[in-house]
Amino acid sequence: GFSEVIDNSIDCVASRDYGLDIASSMAAAGNTLSRFCFDLYIWATPDYGYIEVDDADAVCSSIMPQKKNPWTLEHIKGKASHLEAAWISVINAMKNTPYTHCQDVNGEALHWLWPAMREMEGCLEMMTDTVSGLKFNKERALETARGNFCTAAELANTTHYTTVTLQDSSSSLSSLLDLMSESNVSTDDIAR
């Protein structure tokens, strides 16, 4: 519902901005969910191995029986496109129309809004179920972090805020990282 009566009668019958607001919010949320799902999808691959999706949220690959496909993540990524399409449908049906009561805005513009709400609800249900069933391989993530220079940017920022300019900090750190790479020394070796 609305919080109050709309004072302007033309605005009341002609405006469907609430449809635009709802559709754009769902499209943005769907985009964020899709990006998060992509990260989870990659982290679930054997190359990363940071997480494992619960069997209830995965299926066996049709061609590789050893491969576990995170089914819900694939569906959420796909459904995000439906949410974006609904927003495009709403905004395109409203463009180039007079600001009055007309069927393009009143009926057609909001046509895909309710199906998009059902898609959003499905995305949220699958995301909640998937995240609650994730198993984390903290040891693997720590091993990867120790074996690369993923904390170098934070080190550059820290030294920049305490002693030197960011440019000087980044330059010095870059030289150090080059030397470490050439010497096959990891960040974890520094503490030793």
DATAKA-V794909 format. One record per residue. N is the residue number from 1. OMEGA is omega in whole degrees, 0 to 359 (* if undefined). D_FIRST is the distance of its C-alpha to the first C-alpha in Angstrom with 2 decimals. Layout:
BEGIN
N	OMEGA	D_FIRST
N	OMEGA	D_FIRST
END
This chain:
BEGIN
1	180	0.00
2	184	3.75
3	180	6.70
4	177	8.83
5	177	10.34
6	186	11.99
7	185	15.66
8	185	17.37
9	179	17.38
10	178	18.74
11	182	16.15
12	184	13.45
13	186	15.27
14	186	16.98
15	172	14.84
16	181	13.26
17	178	13.65
18	177	10.40
19	176	12.29
20	181	15.30
21	181	13.84
22	183	12.59
23	181	15.89
24	177	18.07
25	179	16.87
26	178	17.62
27	179	20.87
28	178	21.93
29	178	21.27
30	178	23.14
31	179	25.93
32	178	26.32
33	181	26.41
34	179	28.92
35	177	31.13
36	178	31.08
37	179	31.99
38	177	34.80
39	179	36.22
40	180	36.10
41	180	37.65
42	181	40.50
43	180	41.02
44	180	41.43
45	178	44.26
46	180	47.85
47	178	48.54
48	178	46.20
49	181	45.84
50	181	43.53
51	171	41.16
52	178	41.29
53	180	38.34
54	180	38.43
55	180	40.06
56	182	36.93
57	183	35.21
58	175	38.23
59	177	40.57
60	177	44.23
61	181	45.10
62	182	46.41
63	181	49.48
64	185	50.02
65	179	49.95
66	185	50.23
67	180	47.00
68	180	43.68
69	178	40.68
70	187	37.38
71	183	35.50
72	179	31.99
73	177	32.42
74	180	33.54
75	179	30.54
76	178	28.04
77	179	29.95
78	181	29.84
79	177	26.17
80	179	25.43
81	177	26.93
82	179	24.47
83	177	21.57
84	178	23.51
85	178	24.30
86	178	20.70
87	179	20.07
88	178	23.32
89	180	22.41
90	184	19.17
91	180	21.07
92	178	24.18
93	181	22.62
94	184	21.25
95	179	24.57
96	175	27.19
97	177	25.02
98	179	25.02
99	179	22.17
100	178	21.36
101	178	19.80
102	187	21.59
103	180	21.40
104	181	22.02
105	186	18.79
106	184	16.65
107	187	17.97
108	183	20.19
109	184	18.43
110	184	15.56
111	184	18.14
112	182	18.66
113	181	15.19
114	174	14.78
115	178	18.43
116	177	18.05
117	177	15.39
118	177	18.03
119	180	20.70
120	178	19.02
121	178	18.69
122	178	22.36
123	182	23.45
124	178	22.08
125	180	23.69
126	180	26.95
127	179	27.03
128	180	26.59
129	183	29.28
130	183	31.58
131	181	31.52
132	180	32.07
133	182	35.14
134	172	36.75
135	184	40.32
136	176	41.53
137	184	45.09
138	180	45.50
139	180	49.24
140	179	48.86
141	179	46.37
142	178	48.74
143	179	51.69
144	180	50.06
145	180	49.10
146	185	52.66
147	179	54.12
148	185	52.47
149	185	51.67
150	180	47.89
151	183	48.19
152	180	50.24
153	179	47.42
154	177	46.53
155	178	50.22
156	178	50.45
157	182	47.49
158	180	48.98
159	178	52.40
160	182	50.96
161	185	49.20
162	188	52.29
163	190	55.37
164	177	55.36
165	179	53.37
166	180	50.98
167	178	53.27
168	180	56.34
169	181	54.56
170	180	53.30
171	179	56.73
172	181	58.60
173	179	56.24
174	178	56.51
175	178	60.29
176	180	60.13
177	176	57.86
178	179	60.22
179	179	63.14
180	179	61.41
181	180	60.54
182	181	64.11
183	180	65.45
184	179	63.07
185	178	61.74
186	178	58.18
187	179	56.13
188	179	56.77
189	183	60.50
190	182	60.28
191	185	59.92
192	*	63.09
END
